[in-house]
Amino acid sequence: MIQIECCDNLELMSKIESGTVDLIYCDILYGTGRKFADYQDLKPIRSEIEAHYIPRIKDMHRILKDTGSIYLQMDTRINHWVRLIMDDIFGYDRFLNEISWYYNSMSNTKNRYPKKHDCILFYSKSTYYKFNHEHKSLRKEYATNTINRSKTKAGFNNDKADYLNGSTYLVQDVWTDINFLKNGVKYNTQKPKALIERIINASSNEGDLVADFYLGSGTTAEVCKDLNRNFIGCDINPRAVEITLQRLNNARS
Ligand SMILES: C[S@@+](CC[C@H](N)C(=O)[O-])C[C@H]1O[C@@H](n2cnc3c(N)ncnc32)[C@H](O)[C@@H]1O
């Protein structure tokens, strides 16, 4: 099932039964204050950010299953305020990670370090959340120099070197291996499919229900179609919904 609506996300969430969603991923409004070609962003004013997010995050908490998790993506303009809201609603102890997605794009910044990462806040509703740590999209092979370093340590580490060779480790909380979208972008703030694929593979299984309430060009919906997840989502902007429907028609499965 893939359900896409054109409406305010508060309206869609009010129609969703409590405890029914397995995973929420939202690439939210970043608080840039900018008017993008496709939508108006919120201003970076704490009262405005709280007025928008508090009722929405309360509803996200309500509709998640007890085994569910949530990932909210933004950047450093508002991540500190959103984290406080998440702590209040989900609980400080349900915070799991702040993932940094580093993207290497050009910058002319000269008065401070160029800002080149997004923050993805990962919380669960309870301690019984799903996390598929063995899924291949979450595994990395050890670098050759890590293996060689083990080999050169006086022989007794040969066993360790052999063990490292061919085995993998879980990706850490800084993601540098997923490129920023440069070409073929259909929407202002479109995100790479690989980023959302990793999240969906980590925190849901086939047949689960995934939701994205800030849908944009429908990247999450397309990934759900590819990965056999059910999906529900919306965007307030009709152009976003139109692009999403086109992408779904052209999608693989
Ligand atoms: C950062 S963009 C999402 C981009 C998306 N991840 C993609 O890959 O294309 C945020 C989206 O949220 C939508 N939006 C803003 N306020 C909303 C609201 N109250 N309800 C539903 N959608 C909203 C905007 O129209 C915009 O398309």
The ligand as an SDF file (V2000), in Angstrom:
LIG
                    3D

 27 29  0  0  0  0  0  0  0  0999 V2000
   12.9960   19.5260    3.0580 C   0  0  0  0  0  0  0  0  0  0  0  0
   11.6260   19.2770    2.0060 S   0  0  0  0  0  0  0  0  0  0  0  0
   11.5840   17.5140    1.7870 C   0  0  0  0  0  0  0  0  0  0  0  0
   12.4130   17.0400    0.6130 C   0  0  0  0  0  0  0  0  0  0  0  0
   12.3800   15.5290    0.4210 C   0  0  0  0  0  0  0  0  0  0  0  0
   13.1320   14.8330    1.4250 N   0  0  0  0  0  0  0  0  0  0  0  0
   12.9000   15.0880   -0.9510 C   0  0  0  0  0  0  0  0  0  0  0  0
   13.7600   14.1870   -1.0470 O   0  0  0  0  0  0  0  0  0  0  0  0
   12.4490   15.6610   -1.9510 O   0  0  0  0  0  0  0  0  0  0  0  0
   10.3050   19.6220    3.1030 C   0  0  0  0  0  0  0  0  0  0  0  0
    8.9070   19.5220    2.4930 C   0  0  0  0  0  0  0  0  0  0  0  0
    7.9530   19.7220    3.5340 O   0  0  0  0  0  0  0  0  0  0  0  0
    6.8110   20.3090    2.9610 C   0  0  0  0  0  0  0  0  0  0  0  0
    5.9930   20.8890    4.0600 N   0  0  0  0  0  0  0  0  0  0  0  0
    6.2250   22.0330    4.7510 C   0  0  0  0  0  0  0  0  0  0  0  0
    5.2870   22.2230    5.7000 N   0  0  0  0  0  0  0  0  0  0  0  0
    4.4470   21.1530    5.6130 C   0  0  0  0  0  0  0  0  0  0  0  0
    3.2620   20.7770    6.3210 C   0  0  0  0  0  0  0  0  0  0  0  0
    2.7850   21.5150    7.3320 N   0  0  0  0  0  0  0  0  0  0  0  0
    2.6290   19.6330    5.9580 N   0  0  0  0  0  0  0  0  0  0  0  0
    3.1110   18.8660    4.9370 C   0  0  0  0  0  0  0  0  0  0  0  0
    4.2240   19.1900    4.2260 N   0  0  0  0  0  0  0  0  0  0  0  0
    4.8890   20.3030    4.5650 C   0  0  0  0  0  0  0  0  0  0  0  0
    7.3590   21.3350    1.9660 C   0  0  0  0  0  0  0  0  0  0  0  0
    6.4050   21.6640    0.9700 O   0  0  0  0  0  0  0  0  0  0  0  0
    8.5860   20.5660    1.4170 C   0  0  0  0  0  0  0  0  0  0  0  0
    8.2330   19.9060    0.2260 O   0  0  0  0  0  0  0  0  0  0  0  0
  1  2  1  0
  2  3  1  0
  2 10  1  0
  3  4  1  0
  4  5  1  0
  5  6  1  0
  5  7  1  0
  7  8  2  0
  7  9  1  0
 10 11  1  0
 11 12  1  0
 11 26  1  0
 12 13  1  0
 13 14  1  0
 13 24  1  0
 14 15  1  0
 14 23  1  0
 15 16  2  0
 16 17  1  0
 17 18  1  0
 17 23  2  0
 18 19  1  0
 18 20  2  0
 20 21  1  0
 21 22  2  0
 22 23  1  0
 24 25  1  0
 24 26  1  0
 26 27  1  0
M  CHG  2   2   1   9  -1
M  END
$$$$
